[in-house]
Amino acid sequence: MNLRLFWSILFFGGLIWYVFTIFHVGIKGFEDVKQMLLNITKNNKNKKTNE
């Protein structure tokens, strides 16, 4: 195996890993933010009905 092939595999493997990680973290973060906003909205509605 020559060095060009080795570095190509390493580069594209790293690029694929980076893109996967960015999307995975982004999707999980979006879901967490959405859940937090729903919880805040629920808590605000509960506080208004208790007043």
Rosetta constraint file for C-alpha pairs under 8 A:
AtomPair CA 1 CA 5 HARMONIC 6.71 0.50
AtomPair CA 1 CA 6 HARMONIC 6.98 0.50
AtomPair CA 2 CA 6 HARMONIC 6.47 0.50
AtomPair CA 3 CA 7 HARMONIC 6.09 0.50
AtomPair CA 4 CA 8 HARMONIC 6.04 0.50
AtomPair CA 5 CA 9 HARMONIC 6.12 0.50
AtomPair CA 6 CA 10 HARMONIC 6.18 0.50
AtomPair CA 7 CA 11 HARMONIC 5.87 0.50
AtomPair CA 8 CA 12 HARMONIC 6.06 0.50
AtomPair CA 9 CA 13 HARMONIC 5.78 0.50
AtomPair CA 10 CA 14 HARMONIC 6.04 0.50
AtomPair CA 11 CA 15 HARMONIC 6.13 0.50
AtomPair CA 12 CA 16 HARMONIC 6.06 0.50
AtomPair CA 13 CA 17 HARMONIC 6.16 0.50
AtomPair CA 14 CA 18 HARMONIC 6.04 0.50
AtomPair CA 15 CA 19 HARMONIC 6.21 0.50
AtomPair CA 16 CA 20 HARMONIC 6.08 0.50
AtomPair CA 17 CA 21 HARMONIC 6.02 0.50
AtomPair CA 18 CA 22 HARMONIC 6.14 0.50
AtomPair CA 19 CA 23 HARMONIC 6.25 0.50
AtomPair CA 20 CA 24 HARMONIC 5.99 0.50
AtomPair CA 21 CA 25 HARMONIC 5.98 0.50
AtomPair CA 22 CA 26 HARMONIC 5.91 0.50
AtomPair CA 23 CA 27 HARMONIC 5.99 0.50
AtomPair CA 24 CA 28 HARMONIC 6.21 0.50
AtomPair CA 25 CA 29 HARMONIC 5.91 0.50
AtomPair CA 26 CA 30 HARMONIC 6.06 0.50
AtomPair CA 27 CA 31 HARMONIC 6.25 0.50
AtomPair CA 28 CA 32 HARMONIC 6.23 0.50
AtomPair CA 29 CA 33 HARMONIC 6.16 0.50
AtomPair CA 30 CA 34 HARMONIC 6.11 0.50
AtomPair CA 31 CA 35 HARMONIC 6.18 0.50
AtomPair CA 32 CA 36 HARMONIC 6.15 0.50
AtomPair CA 33 CA 37 HARMONIC 6.15 0.50
AtomPair CA 34 CA 38 HARMONIC 6.26 0.50
AtomPair CA 35 CA 39 HARMONIC 6.22 0.50
AtomPair CA 36 CA 40 HARMONIC 6.14 0.50
AtomPair CA 37 CA 41 HARMONIC 6.12 0.50
AtomPair CA 38 CA 42 HARMONIC 6.18 0.50
AtomPair CA 39 CA 43 HARMONIC 6.12 0.50
AtomPair CA 40 CA 44 HARMONIC 6.11 0.50
AtomPair CA 41 CA 45 HARMONIC 6.26 0.50
AtomPair CA 42 CA 46 HARMONIC 6.24 0.50
AtomPair CA 43 CA 47 HARMONIC 6.18 0.50
AtomPair CA 44 CA 48 HARMONIC 6.28 0.50
AtomPair CA 45 CA 49 HARMONIC 6.33 0.50
AtomPair CA 46 CA 50 HARMONIC 6.22 0.50
AtomPair CA 47 CA 51 HARMONIC 6.34 0.50
